[in-house]
Each structure stands twice: as C-alpha cells, then as structure tokens.
Amino acid sequence: MSPLFERIFQGARNANRTIVLPEGDDERVVAAANQATALGLAKIVLLRSQHAHTACIPDPALTVVDPEADSRADDYAELLFELRKHKGLTQERAAQAVRDPLVVCALMVRSGLADGYVAGADNPTANVLRPALQIVGMAEDAKQVSSFFIMEHHLPHQAVQGIMLYADCAMVIEPNPEELADIAIATARHARELFEMEPVVALLSFSTAGSAEHPLVDKVRQAGSIVASKMPDLPLLPEVQLDAAIVPDILTRKAPDMAATDSANVLIFPDLQSANIGYKIAERIGGVTATGPILQGLARPVNDLSRGCSTDDILRLIAITALQNGPTVHAD
C-alpha cells in the first residue's frame, strides 16, 4: 500500500463513517466490504438479496439489508414521494422504486442513516448518478457534478513523482469556460481539504501562453481568467501544454512570465474526451496508479466505480468516501 493510502485509511478509521454498498450481489463488492470491515475503515451496510449466492460470504460484522424485505421500505417510499411528487411521482411508483438498491442507498444517505455510498461495479455511471442527483442533491454552492482521479506517480521512469489530481475524466463532456473554471476550483479545493496538498493548477491546452490561436484555446484561456479572479492566491498555469505544466525548465522557456514556479500537481483537461484518454494512457502505458473517479458537487459523498474495477479499487474508494467531509490527510 502506498504512503498516501496508508494515511487515507487511517483518516477513514478516525472518521468512523457509515458507507452503503448497494451492489452486494457482486463478488468483488462483498470481498471489499469484508476487508473494509476487518480494517475498520467504515461501518459497512451491504444491500444484498437474500437469494444471492457468492463464493465470498459477507462477514457477520456487516449490516446486510435486502431491499425487497427491508422494514424501513414504507418510510423510504414516503420520503421519496415527498422529494419527487413535484415531478409527478406517485405513491405507488415510490413504493416500487424503493426496491431498487441504488434508490435505497441514496435515501439512506438523505435520511442520515448513512454518510455516503459507493456504486458502479455493476451499474453504468448514469444509473449511479441519477438517484444521487434526485435524492441526495447538489451541494449548496455547486453548479455541477464533476470528478477527479487520484494519480500516484512512484515509478522511477515517470517524469512526475508523487500525487497528482486529474480532472474531469468522467463527468462533464464538453465544459464551457465557466464549467471548466468550476472544475478547476472544485478540484483545487479538494486537493487542499482532502489531502492537504498545496495545489498548483494547470489548465491544459495545445497552446502555451498564446503560442496558438483557436476557439478551443480561447475556452481554456477564458476559464483561466475566471479561476484567477475567484482564487487570486492560487498558483495557476492558465493556458499551458502538458510538458510545460510538469517540467519547470520547459515552462521557463515557453512562458517565463507565468506566476507558478512549481510544476503542476492538478491537471485540468479541456474536455472529457482528452481527460479520459489522458488518464488511461498514464495508467495503462505509464504505470500510474489511478483511483477514482471521485465525484464533487453533491451534498453528501457518493462515488462511482468502473465496471472493470477490482476489489482493491472498491476498497480504496470506500476509504475516500468515508474521508470526504471528514478529517484531512497529508499527501506526498
């Protein structure tokens, strides 16, 4: 385990959160729930059909709930009806909806029975996010839900060493300047609040400091101006190519007047396509350890897994979810 996740795991233990895993019929999820319980990372509630059969048996210390036979189903249905009746939801449809584990876990978080949930091992992002938006809701100061990945660079061949955050690799497909700025600001705040990193934010482009002119460059440049106006003390590379963002000598040659003198540790990609490709190249070819996506902008912690996730991926995301809105940990 990396030093960063040793600290994240300890922070999760200290936070003492209750985390719901709604995909308890999945072998990987059950294994991660058992490990999280053994390690004391959180109090785990596993939503699982009483007819489920997996080779990995849930630990007796877990709370296992079958949504089809939950004694709280009527209460959940009433809460859901009150939340969604303005959208035309009937009481009958609410009663049917609370048989869905993704709806139940969102209602548990909304009602205070749990602090957050992790899903996506068996469900696409849209299915995970829909009840989160409809039931958990957005944070008061949030304009959108975006995401970031924790990227750990520890192999000798990597030009960057230590921890970086890449955003947005999973949620916002084609952000406009205001949305791109919001992604940068939210990710910088997470760097400080969750990991006690001092963020140096790079808004990535194929241009550095005016070396090219194009509407795509204009978008990044405008986003940089918005970030600078809202966070004037943030070390910022407002329009920069990747090599200049991470190699100070190249930045000095290409843009000697840029204020940030350290290499960037928060990379903001101009769109989802480039971000998703970029993090997967770093992970699959460069050997960088990727954890995420970690969602930001919701009222309570909800995180989405890749359907190709491993048990270790789930375990790490449980710990991060427990840590969100809790104590910080020091990054490298």
C-alpha positions as a printed Julia matrix, in Angstrom:
332×3 Matrix{Float64}:
   0.0     0.0     0.0
   1.27    3.46   -0.86
   2.02    6.01    1.9
  -0.88    8.13    0.66
  -3.42    5.35    1.11
  -1.99    4.37    4.47
  -2.89    7.9     5.56
  -6.27    7.8     3.81
  -7.11    4.51    5.52
  -6.15    5.93    8.91
  -8.21    9.04    8.24
 -11.18    6.85    7.31
 -10.84    4.92   10.58
 -10.8     8.18   12.52
 -13.85    9.48   10.64
 -15.98    6.47   11.72
 -18.48    6.83    8.84
 -21.28    4.56    7.67
 -20.93    3.68    3.98
 -23.51    1.82    1.91
 -22.59   -0.6    -0.86
 -25.73   -1.29   -2.93
 -24.26   -4.0    -5.18
 -23.97   -6.75   -2.61
 -24.65   -9.49   -5.15
 -21.23   -8.82   -6.71
 -18.31  -10.95   -5.54
 -15.87   -8.02   -5.65
 -18.14   -5.8    -3.59
 -18.63   -8.43   -0.9
 -14.88   -9.0    -0.69
 -14.23   -5.26   -0.4
 -16.95   -4.93    2.25
 -15.34   -7.7     4.28
 -11.9    -6.12    4.0
 -13.18   -2.65    4.88
 -14.85   -4.1     7.96
 -11.74   -6.04    9.0
  -9.61   -2.91    8.57
 -12.09   -0.71   10.42
 -12.39    1.75    7.52
 -16.13    2.29    7.96
 -19.34    0.74    9.18
 -20.5    -1.05    6.06
 -24.12   -1.58    5.06
 -24.34   -4.13    2.26
 -27.53   -4.18    0.2
 -27.93   -7.76   -0.95
 -30.76  -10.05   -1.97
 -31.47  -12.83    0.49
 -31.33  -15.14   -2.54
 -27.85  -14.01   -3.59
 -25.11  -16.61   -3.84
 -21.45  -15.61   -3.99
 -18.36  -17.6    -3.16
 -17.35  -14.78   -0.83
 -19.69  -14.79    2.2
 -20.44  -11.46    3.93
 -18.66  -11.02    7.24
 -21.1   -11.42   10.18
 -19.97   -7.99   11.4
 -21.52   -6.38    8.32
 -25.03   -5.0     8.27
 -26.74   -6.81    5.38
 -30.08   -5.47    4.15
 -32.35   -6.95    1.48
 -34.22   -4.03   -0.15
 -37.03   -6.4    -1.06
 -37.66   -7.18    2.62
 -36.49   -4.01    4.4
 -38.6    -2.98    7.37
 -37.95    0.67    6.51
 -39.38    0.36    2.99
 -42.57    2.28    3.83
 -40.57    5.12    5.38
 -38.27    5.26    2.36
 -41.25    5.29   -0.01
 -42.83    8.19    1.87
 -39.59   10.17    1.84
 -39.11    9.53   -1.86
 -42.69   10.56   -2.59
 -42.23   13.84   -0.73
 -38.97   14.54   -2.55
 -40.27   13.74   -6.03
 -44.04   14.35   -6.05
 -43.47   17.74   -7.69
 -42.04   15.77  -10.61
 -45.17   13.64  -10.86
 -44.03   10.65   -8.78
 -46.99    8.78   -7.29
 -47.0     6.9    -4.02
 -47.43    3.62   -5.91
 -44.36    4.29   -8.05
 -42.41    5.38   -4.99
 -43.23    2.07   -3.3
 -41.9     0.22   -6.34
 -38.78    2.4    -6.61
 -37.55    1.61   -3.1
 -36.93   -1.97   -4.18
 -34.01   -0.63   -6.24
 -30.77   -0.77   -4.19
 -29.43    2.41   -5.86
 -32.53    4.29   -4.74
 -32.39    2.81   -1.25
 -28.76    3.77   -0.65
 -29.48    7.35   -1.77
 -32.45    7.51    0.61
 -30.3     6.17    3.45
 -27.83    8.98    2.88
 -30.55   11.61    2.51
 -32.24   10.5     5.74
 -28.98   10.43    7.73
 -28.8     6.66    8.17
 -25.56    6.59    6.19
 -22.82    9.09    5.35
 -22.18    8.1     1.74
 -22.26    5.3    -0.78
 -20.11    3.67   -3.43
 -21.62    2.04   -6.52
 -20.89    1.31  -10.16
 -19.35   -2.16  -10.11
 -22.48   -3.45  -11.85
 -24.11   -0.21  -13.0
 -23.21    2.48  -15.52
 -22.47    5.99  -14.27
 -25.88    7.32  -15.34
 -27.66    4.79  -13.1
 -25.43    5.68  -10.14
 -25.72    9.42  -10.61
 -29.47    9.69  -11.25
 -30.65    8.84   -7.69
 -27.73   10.8    -6.27
 -28.91   13.95   -8.04
 -32.61   13.32   -7.41
 -32.36   12.28   -3.76
 -29.02   13.26   -2.21
 -28.96   16.51   -4.17
 -26.32   19.04   -5.06
 -24.15   20.9    -2.58
 -25.45   24.41   -1.92
 -22.51   26.11   -3.61
 -22.17   23.63   -6.5
 -23.17   24.33  -10.1
 -22.46   20.86  -11.49
 -21.18   17.41  -10.59
 -17.64   16.83  -11.81
 -14.92   14.37  -10.89
 -11.22   13.8   -10.45
  -8.81   10.89  -10.27
  -6.0    10.49   -7.76
  -2.92    9.6    -9.81
   0.08    8.16   -7.96
   3.42    8.51   -9.77
   6.04    6.43   -7.96
   7.93    4.53  -10.66
  11.49    5.68  -11.5
  10.79    6.31  -15.19
   7.95    8.77  -14.52
   8.79   12.44  -15.13
   6.49   13.4   -12.25
   6.8    11.86   -8.8
   4.16   11.82   -6.08
   0.47   12.6    -6.16
  -1.45   14.48   -8.83
  -5.16   15.05   -9.43
  -6.56   14.78  -12.97
  -9.95   16.33  -13.8
 -12.56   15.91  -15.2
 -12.09   12.39  -16.52
 -15.62   11.04  -16.05
 -18.5    13.51  -15.91
 -18.62   16.81  -17.85
 -18.3    16.05  -21.56
 -17.75   19.45  -23.16
 -17.41   22.12  -20.46
 -17.77   25.78  -21.38
 -15.31   28.3   -19.83
 -17.4    28.75  -16.69
 -17.84   25.0   -16.21
 -14.14   24.36  -16.83
 -13.26   27.0   -14.26
 -15.66   25.39  -11.79
 -13.97   22.01  -12.29
 -10.57   23.6   -11.62
 -11.74   25.39   -8.49
 -13.54   22.35   -7.06
 -10.54   20.1    -7.68
  -8.11   22.6    -6.15
 -10.3    22.8    -3.05
 -10.42   19.02   -2.79
  -6.62   18.93   -3.03
  -6.4    21.24   -0.03
  -9.27   19.93    2.05
  -8.95   16.19    1.46
  -5.2    15.72    1.08
  -3.67   18.96    2.43
  -1.86   19.41   -0.88
  -0.97   22.94   -1.93
  -2.46   22.87   -5.43
  -0.64   24.17   -8.48
  -3.32   24.08  -11.15
  -2.64   23.73  -14.87
  -5.39   24.35  -17.42
  -4.18   22.16  -20.25
  -4.24   23.15  -23.91
  -2.3    22.61  -27.12
  -1.11   26.2   -26.64
   1.14   27.76  -24.0
   0.72   31.45  -23.18
  -0.63   32.43  -26.57
   1.55   30.22  -28.77
  -1.56   29.31  -30.78
  -4.88   30.96  -31.56
  -8.06   28.88  -31.84
 -11.53   28.81  -30.27
 -10.51   25.77  -28.22
  -7.58   27.73  -26.82
  -9.86   30.7   -26.15
 -12.06   28.49  -23.97
  -9.14   27.43  -21.79
  -7.82   30.99  -21.62
 -11.22   32.32  -20.53
 -11.51   29.61  -17.89
  -8.1    30.61  -16.57
  -9.25   34.22  -16.2
 -12.31   33.1   -14.23
 -10.23   30.92  -11.9
  -7.72   33.72  -11.34
 -10.49   36.19  -10.46
 -12.13   33.79   -7.98
  -8.96   32.36   -6.42
  -6.32   35.08   -6.87
  -3.86   33.37   -4.5
  -3.99   30.02   -6.31
  -0.78   29.11   -8.18
  -2.15   28.83  -11.71
  -0.91   27.95  -15.17
  -3.9    29.29  -17.11
  -3.18   28.03  -20.64
  -0.36   25.56  -20.9
   0.79   22.45  -22.72
   1.38   19.33  -20.66
   5.17   19.35  -20.94
   5.36   22.94  -19.71
   2.95   22.16  -16.89
   5.11   19.39  -15.4
   8.69   20.35  -16.38
   9.72   23.75  -14.92
  12.59   24.26  -17.38
  10.21   23.91  -20.32
   7.75   26.32  -18.7
  10.53   28.85  -18.22
  11.47   28.65  -21.88
   7.91   28.77  -23.18
   6.29   31.15  -20.7
   8.81   32.91  -18.43
   6.16   35.29  -17.09
   3.79   32.65  -15.7
   3.33   33.13  -11.97
   3.56   29.48  -10.83
   7.15   28.35  -10.47
   6.49   24.78   -9.29
   5.32   22.0   -11.58
   1.57   21.44  -11.6
   0.01   18.81   -9.36
  -3.59   19.4   -10.51
  -4.18   18.87  -14.23
  -7.41   20.22  -15.69
  -8.14   18.82  -19.13
 -10.19   20.89  -21.61
 -12.86   18.21  -22.16
 -13.89   14.72  -21.12
 -12.51   13.09  -24.25
  -8.95   14.29  -23.69
  -9.16   13.72  -19.93
 -10.4    10.14  -20.2
  -7.8     9.3   -22.82
  -5.07   11.04  -20.83
  -5.62    9.28  -17.54
  -5.9     5.88  -19.22
  -2.64    6.41  -21.13
  -0.97    7.37  -17.85
  -2.42    4.31  -16.11
  -2.1     1.64  -18.77
   1.1     2.69  -20.5
   2.83    4.88  -17.92
   2.15    2.65  -14.93
   0.5     5.38  -12.86
  -1.88    4.11  -10.16
  -5.32    5.66  -10.74
  -8.08    5.84   -8.13
 -11.48    7.25   -8.99
 -13.5     8.84  -10.29
 -14.19   10.79   -7.12
 -17.3    12.91   -7.51
 -17.54   16.52   -6.38
 -20.55   18.79   -6.21
 -23.04   16.55   -4.36
 -24.44   17.36   -0.93
 -23.04   14.14    0.55
 -20.29   11.77   -0.6
 -21.28    9.49   -3.47
 -18.66    7.81   -5.63
 -18.8     5.88   -8.85
 -16.81    2.75   -9.72
 -15.73    1.5   -13.1
 -17.49   -1.74  -14.02
 -13.99   -3.16  -14.59
 -12.97   -2.35  -11.01
 -11.06   -4.7    -8.74
 -11.69   -5.41   -5.07
  -8.77   -3.12   -4.21
 -10.32   -0.32   -6.29
 -13.55   -0.64   -4.32
 -11.7    -0.73   -1.01
  -9.79    2.47   -1.81
 -12.96    4.26   -2.86
 -14.73    3.18    0.34
 -11.92    4.8     2.33
 -12.02    8.01    0.3
 -15.82    8.21    0.62
 -15.52    7.81    4.37
 -12.93   10.55    4.45
 -14.87   13.12    2.41
 -16.31   15.85    4.62
 -14.14   14.46    7.4
 -10.5    14.88    8.53
  -7.78   15.6     6.0
  -4.71   13.53    5.23
  -1.3    14.66    4.11
  -0.28   13.86    0.53
   3.3    13.36   -0.56
